[in-house]
Amino acid sequence: MTRLLGSFVISALLLLLARAAFCQSMHRWEVGIGTGAVGYLGDLNRHDLWPREFRPSVNLYARKYIGDVVALRYNVQGGQFWGRDKHYPTRLSRNLTLETNFVENSLLLEWDFYNMNPIFYRQQNGFQSFFSPYFFSGVSVVYAKPQINFDESQTPYTWIREGIAIDRDANYNAFHLSFPVGLGIKYDVSPEWIVGLEASFRLSTSDYLDGVSYAGNAKKNDAYQVATFNITRRLGLYKMRIRRRW
């Protein structure tokens, strides 16, 4: 837990340092914060498209536009993976439970359907609120050390008991690679502030994101879903004197 908290604190500090370094830049830099929910998809559920257990999450991010509608975004997120065999009648005898915190660092490429920069497309007529959908994809590094309770399993199946023995002693890396893909919608509240909603699917390259592999489906990697509400602040707009239309 200490190492997990330390990783999150270091990531947050790096994000704050990045904001300090870029606060003198023009409006194409943005920073923000979000809160939402994470749904785990792995060996303690049935790989459903919609998880049974959503847990709270929080994220911080910095965004740099590299074109009118294309941006790079660094995102750090903290949350929890949570799963219970007892939610599925066919898995009651295996009776595994998962509850573990994680920290995710992501580099994302975003594409806005419309140009979200008020300087370029609304300055002449004054600011007006505006919606824009967007899509994103990228790569993430997830730090998680799953806490699995194997002791309450009463499975009669030999292959599951053998799998539990392998998973209990498995020496896997706590850092996992995943690939996010998602969509969202942004709304300009003012020239400086944006709110938005987004949802994404993250496919991991590891089957040990939840600490279970051979006692479950060792042929299918874990995944998780994220839904967030974000608040974004544009940087440098105070220098531009944008005229508002109310």
N, C-alpha and C positions, 0 to 999 in steps of 0.2 A: 504494500500500500504506500509506503514511504517513497519507493522508487517511482511509482505511478504518479503520485502527487508532485514529485520533483520534476518529472518529465513534463507534466502539464504546466507547472510554474515557469520552467525554462522556455517552453514554447510561447507562453503568454508574454514573457519578457522580451523575447525576440520580436514578437509582433508589435509591442509598444515601442521598441527601439526603431523598428521599421517605420512606424508612424511618425516618430520624432524626426527621422531622417528625411521623410518625404513631405512633411507638412509645409515646406516652403515651395513645393512643386505646384503646378497649376491644377485645374479642376479635373484632370483625367486620373487623379488618384482618389480612391475612396477607401474608407475603413468602416467596419461595422461589427455588430454583435447580433447573435441570434439564439433562440431557444426553441426546443421542440421535443421530438421523441425518436427513439431508435428501436427498431424491431429486428430481432435476431432470427436468422433462418439457418438452421443447421441440424445436427444429429439429435438434438433434444426436441425438435418438432419434426414434421413430416415434409419439410422443404415446401411448405405451402407458399403460394405467392403472397399471402397476407399473414404476417406473424400473429400468434396468439398473445404474445407478451410484448407490449411497448413500454419502454422506460425513458425517463427524462434525459435530455441532453442539452448542452450549451456549446456555442461556437463563437470564435473570433476570427476576423478575416481582414485582409487588405487586397484591394483590387487595383490593377493598372491597365488602363485601356491602351491597346496598341494599334487601334484603328477606330473608325467611327462606331462600329458595332461589335468589335472583338476585344476581349479583355483577358488578362492573366490574373488569377486569384490564388492567393495563399490562404488556406483555411486550417485552423486548428480546432478540434472538437473533442469534447469529453463526454462520456456517457457510460452506459452499463448494458452488458449482454445478460439476458435473463431467460431461463427456460426450465420447464418442468415436464417430466414424463407423465405425471399424473393427469395431465390434460388430455391424454390419449388412451383410451381403454386397452388398446393392444400393447401398450408399453408400461402398464402398471407394474408388472413384475420386475422389469429392469430398474425402474424407480430411481433414475438419475436426476440430479438437480444442478443447475448452473446459475451462478451469480458472480459476475466479475466486472470490474471497472476497466475502461479502456481510454486511451488517448490516440487520436488520429491526426496526422499531419498530411495535408493534401495540397497538390499543385493542380489547379483546374484551368481549363480553357473554356471561356464563356462566349456565346454568340447571342446578342440581343436582336430581336426581330425588328426593332426600331432603334434609332439613335437616341440614347438616354441622356445626352449631354445638352443641357438647356442653353449653353452658350452658342452652340452651332445651329440649332434648329428652332429656337424660340426667342432669341434675344430681340429681334426687330419689333415683334408684336407684343412683347411682354410675356412673362412666365404664365403658363397654364399647366394644371395637373394633367398627368399622362400615364397611361398603362402601356407596358411592353412585356410580352412573353420572352423567355430566353431559354436556351439549352446549354448544357455544360457536360464536360467529360474530363477525365484526367487520371492521375495516379495518386494513391495514398499509401502511407506507411502507418500501420496500426500497432500500438503497443498494448498487449493484453496478456496477463498470466491467469488463465482460467482457474476458478476454484470449483472443482467438481466433487460432489459427495458420492463416492462409489460404495460406501459402506452399507447403505440400506437396500442395495439391490438383492432381490430374491428370485432372479430369473432361473427358470429350469433349463434354459438352452445353453448347451456347452459352448457354442461358438461365441455367445455373448459373454460368458464368464471368462473365456480365453481372451476375448477382446478387451475386457475390463482390465485384466492383468497386464496386457500390453500397454494400454493407454495410461494406466496408473504409473507405470515406470518409464513412460516415453520421455525422451529428452529432446524437446522441440524448442525452437527459437521463440522468444516472446515478441519478436517483431515480425509482422506479417504484411505482405503486399496485397493491395486490393485496387480495383479499378471502378471508380464511380461513373455513373451516367445518370443524368436527371434533367428535369425541367422546372421552370418557375415562372413567376410573374412579378414585375416590379411596378410600383406606383410612386410617382413624384408628388410628395406632399408639399415641398417647397424647392427652391433652387438648391438648397443645401441638404435636404433630407429626403430619403427614399425608404419606403417600407415594401416588404415583399414576402411571398410564400414560395417555398420550393420543396420538391420531393425527389428522392434519388434512390437508386439501387446500387449497392456496392458488392461486387463479386470478388471474393478473396482467392488467392492462389494457394491457400493452405486449408487443410481439413482439420487443423488443430486450433482454429480460432476459438472454439468452445471447449478444447481439451479432450474431445471425444472423436475417435476415428474408427478403430477396429471394432469397438462395441456398438457402432452404428453402421453408417454407409461409408465405407472407406474409399469408394469410387467417386464420391461427389464432394466438392469443396464447399466450405461454408460461405454464407453471404449475410447481408443485413440491409435494411431499409432505413432511410432517414427522412423525416419531414420537419421543416423548421419555419419559424417566423423570424424575419431578419429586419433590422433597422440599420440603415447605411447613412454615413455622413460624407458628403463630397468635401474635398480639401481645396483651399485656395480661392474659393468663389468670392470671398470678401474683397478681393482685389479687382473683380470684374464689374461690379456695380450693375448687376442684373436688374432690369426693370420688371416689377411684378404687375400682373393684371389680376385683380381680385373681383 
